[in-house]
């Protein structure tokens, strides 16, 4: 199954820096226009075929947040 994946700390990282190994580019979008500070953001996806794959991801990146629909956030910074 393919999941969108991002890091909570993404606002400070380089746009071309993947959130984990094996992450695939999923396109770009403009973020922050509504606040008057637009920037281009790279979207990423990761393919997870089993619970073992999910646990390997957790072992690599640490804590994660899984949300609907098929979205993972690496919990490496403050999340409101």
DOGUVEX-352307 format. One record per atom (N, C-alpha, C): x, y, z. Coordinates in steps of 0.2 Angstrom, whole numbers, plus 5000, padded with zeros to 4 digits. Example, Ala and Ser with C-alpha at 12.3 -4.5 7.8 and 13.67 -1.06 7.14 Angstrom:
<sites>
{{5066; 4972; 5039}}
{{5062; 4978; 5039}}
{{5066; 4984; 5039}}
{{5064; 4989; 5035}}
{{5068; 4995; 5036}}
{{5064; 5000; 5039}}
</sites>
This chain:
<sites>
{{5004; 4994; 5000}}
{{5000; 5000; 5000}}
{{5004; 5006; 5000}}
{{5002; 5011; 4996}}
{{5006; 5017; 4996}}
{{5003; 5023; 5001}}
{{5008; 5026; 5005}}
{{5006; 5031; 5010}}
{{5010; 5037; 5008}}
{{5006; 5043; 5009}}
{{5010; 5049; 5009}}
{{5014; 5049; 5015}}
{{5020; 5052; 5015}}
{{5024; 5053; 5021}}
{{5028; 5059; 5021}}
{{5028; 5062; 5027}}
{{5031; 5069; 5028}}
{{5034; 5069; 5035}}
{{5038; 5074; 5037}}
{{5041; 5074; 5043}}
{{5037; 5081; 5047}}
{{5036; 5080; 5053}}
{{5034; 5086; 5057}}
{{5038; 5092; 5056}}
{{5045; 5090; 5056}}
{{5050; 5095; 5055}}
{{5051; 5098; 5048}}
{{5047; 5096; 5043}}
{{5048; 5097; 5036}}
{{5049; 5105; 5035}}
{{5046; 5109; 5039}}
{{5046; 5116; 5037}}
{{5053; 5119; 5037}}
{{5058; 5115; 5041}}
{{5065; 5118; 5041}}
{{5069; 5114; 5036}}
{{5067; 5109; 5033}}
{{5072; 5105; 5029}}
{{5071; 5107; 5022}}
{{5076; 5104; 5018}}
{{5077; 5106; 5011}}
{{5071; 5103; 5007}}
{{5068; 5106; 5002}}
{{5063; 5103; 4999}}
{{5064; 5097; 4995}}
{{5070; 5095; 4993}}
{{5072; 5089; 4990}}
{{5074; 5084; 4995}}
{{5074; 5085; 5001}}
{{5076; 5080; 5006}}
{{5071; 5075; 5007}}
{{5072; 5068; 5006}}
{{5066; 5063; 5007}}
{{5065; 5062; 5015}}
{{5059; 5061; 5017}}
{{5058; 5060; 5024}}
{{5061; 5053; 5027}}
{{5062; 5048; 5022}}
{{5065; 5042; 5024}}
{{5068; 5039; 5018}}
{{5072; 5033; 5019}}
{{5075; 5030; 5014}}
{{5069; 5026; 5010}}
{{5070; 5026; 5004}}
{{5065; 5023; 5000}}
{{5059; 5027; 4998}}
{{5059; 5033; 5000}}
{{5053; 5038; 4999}}
{{5053; 5039; 4991}}
{{5047; 5040; 4988}}
{{5047; 5041; 4981}}
{{5044; 5048; 4980}}
{{5046; 5052; 4975}}
{{5043; 5059; 4974}}
{{5036; 5058; 4972}}
{{5031; 5062; 4974}}
{{5024; 5061; 4973}}
{{5022; 5068; 4970}}
{{5026; 5072; 4968}}
{{5024; 5079; 4965}}
{{5026; 5085; 4970}}
{{5024; 5091; 4967}}
{{5025; 5097; 4971}}
{{5019; 5100; 4972}}
{{5019; 5105; 4977}}
{{5013; 5109; 4978}}
{{5015; 5116; 4981}}
{{5011; 5121; 4981}}
{{5013; 5127; 4984}}
{{5009; 5127; 4991}}
{{5013; 5129; 4996}}
{{5010; 5129; 5003}}
{{5011; 5136; 5006}}
{{5006; 5138; 5010}}
{{5006; 5144; 5013}}
{{5004; 5150; 5010}}
{{5001; 5149; 5004}}
{{4998; 5155; 5000}}
{{4993; 5159; 5004}}
{{4989; 5155; 5008}}
{{4984; 5159; 5012}}
{{4986; 5163; 5018}}
{{4993; 5162; 5020}}
{{4996; 5166; 5025}}
{{5001; 5171; 5022}}
{{5001; 5172; 5015}}
{{5005; 5177; 5012}}
{{5012; 5175; 5012}}
{{5014; 5169; 5013}}
{{5021; 5166; 5012}}
{{5021; 5160; 5009}}
{{5020; 5160; 5002}}
{{5020; 5154; 4998}}
{{5027; 5151; 4997}}
{{5027; 5144; 4997}}
{{5033; 5141; 4996}}
{{5031; 5134; 4992}}
{{5036; 5132; 4988}}
{{5035; 5125; 4985}}
{{5037; 5120; 4990}}
{{5033; 5115; 4990}}
{{5034; 5109; 4994}}
{{5034; 5102; 4990}}
{{5039; 5098; 4991}}
{{5039; 5092; 4988}}
{{5035; 5087; 4992}}
{{5031; 5083; 4989}}
{{5027; 5078; 4992}}
{{5030; 5071; 4991}}
{{5030; 5067; 4996}}
{{5033; 5060; 4996}}
{{5029; 5055; 4997}}
{{5030; 5049; 4995}}
{{5026; 5043; 4996}}
{{5031; 5037; 4998}}
{{5028; 5033; 5002}}
{{5032; 5027; 5003}}
{{5028; 5020; 5002}}
{{5031; 5015; 5000}}
{{5027; 5009; 4998}}
{{5028; 5004; 5004}}
{{5023; 5002; 5008}}
{{5023; 4998; 5013}}
{{5019; 4992; 5012}}
{{5022; 4986; 5011}}
{{5018; 4980; 5009}}
{{5016; 4975; 5015}}
{{5018; 4977; 5021}}
{{5017; 4972; 5027}}
{{5018; 4976; 5033}}
{{5016; 4973; 5038}}
{{5017; 4976; 5045}}
{{5024; 4976; 5047}}
{{5028; 4971; 5044}}
{{5035; 4971; 5045}}
{{5038; 4977; 5042}}
{{5036; 4979; 5036}}
{{5038; 4985; 5032}}
{{5037; 4991; 5036}}
{{5031; 4991; 5040}}
{{5029; 4997; 5044}}
{{5034; 4997; 5050}}
{{5035; 4992; 5053}}
{{5039; 4992; 5059}}
{{5047; 4993; 5057}}
{{5049; 4991; 5051}}
{{5056; 4993; 5049}}
{{5056; 5001; 5048}}
{{5050; 5004; 5045}}
{{5050; 5011; 5045}}
{{5051; 5015; 5051}}
{{5047; 5012; 5056}}
{{5047; 5015; 5063}}
{{5055; 5014; 5066}}
{{5058; 5008; 5065}}
{{5065; 5007; 5067}}
{{5069; 5012; 5064}}
{{5068; 5014; 5058}}
{{5072; 5019; 5054}}
{{5071; 5026; 5057}}
{{5065; 5028; 5057}}
{{5063; 5035; 5058}}
{{5061; 5037; 5065}}
{{5059; 5032; 5069}}
{{5057; 5034; 5076}}
{{5049; 5034; 5076}}
{{5046; 5038; 5080}}
{{5039; 5038; 5081}}
{{5036; 5041; 5075}}
{{5030; 5038; 5073}}
{{5026; 5040; 5068}}
{{5018; 5041; 5070}}
{{5015; 5045; 5066}}
{{5008; 5046; 5067}}
{{5005; 5044; 5060}}
{{5000; 5039; 5061}}
{{4996; 5037; 5055}}
{{4989; 5040; 5055}}
{{4987; 5043; 5049}}
{{4981; 5046; 5048}}
{{4977; 5044; 5042}}
{{4971; 5045; 5042}}
{{4967; 5044; 5036}}
{{4968; 5050; 5031}}
{{4968; 5049; 5025}}
{{4968; 5043; 5021}}
{{4975; 5041; 5019}}
{{4978; 5036; 5022}}
{{4984; 5033; 5020}}
{{4990; 5039; 5020}}
{{4991; 5042; 5026}}
{{4996; 5047; 5027}}
{{5000; 5045; 5034}}
{{5006; 5046; 5033}}
{{5011; 5045; 5039}}
{{5015; 5052; 5040}}
{{5015; 5054; 5046}}
{{5020; 5059; 5048}}
{{5025; 5057; 5053}}
{{5031; 5058; 5051}}
{{5037; 5056; 5056}}
{{5036; 5061; 5061}}
{{5036; 5059; 5068}}
{{5035; 5063; 5073}}
{{5042; 5065; 5076}}
{{5045; 5070; 5073}}
{{5052; 5072; 5075}}
{{5052; 5079; 5077}}
{{5046; 5082; 5078}}
{{5046; 5089; 5080}}
{{5039; 5090; 5083}}
{{5038; 5096; 5086}}
{{5031; 5098; 5089}}
{{5025; 5097; 5084}}
{{5020; 5094; 5086}}
{{5014; 5093; 5082}}
{{5008; 5096; 5086}}
{{5005; 5101; 5083}}
{{5000; 5104; 5087}}
{{4993; 5100; 5087}}
</sites>
